[in-house]
Amino acid sequence: MSDLLARTRAVLPSWLALYYAEPIEIDRGEGRRVWDADGNCYLDFFGGILTTMTAHALPEVTKAVSDQAGRIIHSSTLYLNRPMVELAEQIAAVSDIPDAKVFLTTSGTEANDTALLLASSLRGSNQILALRNSYHGRSFSTVAITGNRSWSPTSLSPFQVYYVHGGQQYRSPFAGLSDGEYIAACVADLKELLDHAGGDIAALIAEPIQGVGGFTSGPDGLLGAFAEVLRERGILWISDEVQTGWGRTGEHFWGWQAHRDDRHRATPDIVTFAKGVGNGLSMGGVIARPEVMDCLHANSISTFGGSPLTAAGALANLRYLLDHKLQDNAARQGPTLLAGLREMGSPIVGDVRGKGLMIGVELVRPDTGSPGEPAPELASAVLEAAKRRGLLVGKGGLHGNVLRIAPPLTLTTDEALEGLEALVASIEEVTP
């Protein structure tokens, strides 16, 4: 393994992060488990950054990819593509967007790039609203709107970006308010910002639950309240569902749906997605109403977006998720993990948050008050301790102190309890 690590460092960029003091090579997977090249088995509670949505080596996906590869692997969008159309039809059907059109890409970064292109072209503006602590990709344009300094390596930008409150409550200046008061304060902040901004704003882009930011969010209904303000001024709402889509939160199929209620009936103008729909295949995309999707007045193609191979695999994966009601399973298994983590009462656990199988655990240094001083060193120590116990979890947050827990949606009750036991023991092990 040390030889592979040395070769990795020699030929790949230094800024590509690797987990663990002794990084592992994941050699194969099945269900919710993976094996490294040394034969060690791990229960996977991170799924390749929320990408293995259903299961490792899901037979239905494997067969679809194999069958398609035996016919043709690639053609591009210059030719009719049946798997791409069938996948787009399925996505449109579950999108909750009226008369939806779908454009397929190879990643969430590219999907958000496309959404920004559509919004700025339709509105004739390069001004974008984003949430503080947000992350939207690694390209030049998506880094430019990322509100998390740990993931934004340059101040150069094709956009003029304004950052608003509302991405998280735990460390917010509005943290002590009730949900209703918090929403009112964030809406007031948004209105004041719009009053001060020069020119027209193209769009607000927001993750319903911030992924890289540490699985943080504002209260349900916040984005719906924002949308009412935006609609009055013709500003578009882009919902970044790269990590929250496809039923992971349990209560809804899309994260944005938690923000629609009897008072705020707004629907996003654009929805972006990626990661889980491909179950490991390079797949992302954009959903929008026809007047938004069709606003570009220049030719365009996609060489790899919606390739027959990835579209066939993603379609099999999405159909499996729907047929087996995996959203319902996320709603069943998530509370077991949330309750167990909240009940442990550890002095280094400042906050346990999330929905369904998307859970964040914020680690803090003991006896540092509330909300507690971030403890990134403890998060790294928990990752190592969990690995020794055969459990893989992720981490994130502005300060790198949040454990990110996101197992495949086929997680069983026994596996949820097994993972919970290993995680609790790991947190207890590193507690000073």
Summary of the structure (lengths in Angstrom):
residues: 432
radius of gyration: 21.2
end to end distance: 31.4
largest distance: 62.7
contacts: 1539
relative contact order: 0.16
helix: 39%
strand: 17%
